Amino acid sequence: MKAKSHYHPYEITYDRGCCIWILENISSESWPRQPSSSAQTTISMAAAGAQMKPSQVMPNRGWIEVKAEVYRRLSLCGRDGGMCLIFFGYGVPEEELAKAAGISTDEARRGIYNSLGYISWGRKYPNPGPGIPARKVCRTPRGTYEEWCGRRTAQTSAARAVVSQKPAPASVM
């Protein structure tokens, strides 16, 4: 999956790439603007004499709702959700997060990416109406964050056990 450099409000689906983009831009007050190809384009589009101060940028309702949903999902993850927010949103390295939390770097990394996986379960689509098929809500039932992490760890352990088993060598006659 290739990550996009910008999302419009109608493109927010809360998949992994989209959640990373939201977390990277979470400190922004209004919807992050699409990067323009050159600064000249932005200047030429502005009306002569009309300048906007940075303090006059109004928060966008869509951006507030998106941020609130991501914060809600992160809050379900406890400490790992906070580490995920600080790692992606503010660029603090995993080593510093691990030191502050009193855990190993591997545990911090696992917590960050577990919480990212948990929050990026997709959008809850409403029932579109009669005659139109409803869209799938999510791939699997989530449960709590602890249950989800336990299932994920069990699946990973089982997959590693299958890979580590080698077939018995054929007997030579």
N, C-alpha and C positions, 0 to 999 in steps of 0.2 A: 504494500500500500504506500503510495507516494503522498507525503504530507503536502498540503497546500499552504501557500504563503498568506492567503487571506480568505475569509469566509464572509458571505453576506448573511443577513439574518435568516433568510429562508433556507440556507444550506446547513444550518446547525442540526446535526443528527446525533451528537454525543457519542460518536465512535472514537476510537483511540486517537487518531490524528487530530480530530476536531477538539477533543478534550485537552490535548497538549497545546494546541493553538490558543484555546481559551485561557488555560493556566498561564501561558507565556504573556498574555495581554491582560491579565486580570487586574492589574493595578491601574489600568486606563479608566478614566471617568466616563468616556463616551465610546461608542462603537469604533474600534480601531479602523482607521482609514486605509484603503488599499494603497500600497506604495505606488507612486506615480513613476513614469519612466524618466522624467526629468523635473527639476525644480522650476524650469521656465513655464511648463504647462500650468502649474498651480498659480504662478504669479500672473500669467496672462489671463486666466479665467476670473481672477478677482476684479471687482469693479474699482475704478480709479478712486482713491481716497477712502474707500471702505475697508477699514482694517478691524480685525476682531482680536481682542485681547484673549490670551489663553484662559483667563478666569471667566470669560463669557461663554465658554463651551458648555452647553447644557447636556446633562446625562440623557441618554437615549433609553426609552422604556424597554425596548427589546434587549439591550445590553444589560440592563439592571435585572431583567428576568433570567437571562442566561447565566449571569454571575450568581444569582441567588440559587439557581438549580445546581450549579457546580458546588457552591458552598454547602448546600444541603446534602449532596451526595458525599462530599468529603467529610462532613461531620459524622456520617455513619461509620467511617473508618477509624475514628479515634486518633491516636497518636500518628499512625501511618498516613492518615489524610492530611494532617498538619505538615508532616515532612514532605509529602508530595507537593503541596501548595508552595512551600518554601523552596523546594528544589527547582520546580519548573517556573514558578511565578517570580522568584527573586534571584535565582541563579546561585544559591548557596550550595557548595560542593557536598557530596555524600559524606565525606570524611568529617567535615565540620558538624553536619547533622548527627552523625553517629556519636561523635564526641559529646555533643550537647545532650543527647538522649541517654548516654551511658551504655550504648550497645555497640556491637561490632559493625564494621562497614558493610559486610555481607548482609547482616540483618536489616540495616538501614536501606540498602538497595532493594532487598526483597520486599520490605514494607512499602517503599515508594512505588514500585511497579505492581505490587498486589493491589494497592489502593487505586492506582491508575486503571488497572483492569476491572476493578469493581465499579468504579464510577462511569466507565465507558460502556455501559450496557445498552445504549441506544435510546431512542425517543419512544415515549409512550404515545401511540397514535390513537386518537379518538375514533369511535365508530363513524365511518364516513356517511352512512345513510342507507336507506333501503336499496337493494339491487347492486350495491357496490361492495365487493369483498373487503372485509376488515384486514388491515395489515398486521403482520406478526409483531407482538409487543417486544419480546426479547427471546434469545435463544434458549436459555435455561432459567428455571426459577432460581432466584438469588438467595433468599434467606438472609440471615444476618451476615455481616462481614466475616465474623469468626467461622461460621459454618461454611461460607464460600471458600475461605482460605484453607480450611480443613479438607474439603473435597478436592481442591486444586492440588494440595500437597499429596493427597492419597493417589490422585491420577498420575502425577508426575513420578511418584515412587513406583507405582505399578508399571509405568512405561519404561522406566530405567531398569527394572527387574527383568522385563521381557527382552530388552536389548542386550543386557549383560549375559543372558543365558545363551550358551553356544550349543549348536547341535552336536550330538555325539558323533565322533568320527566313524566312518563306515569301516567295518572289519575287512581286512585284506585276507583273501583265501589263498 
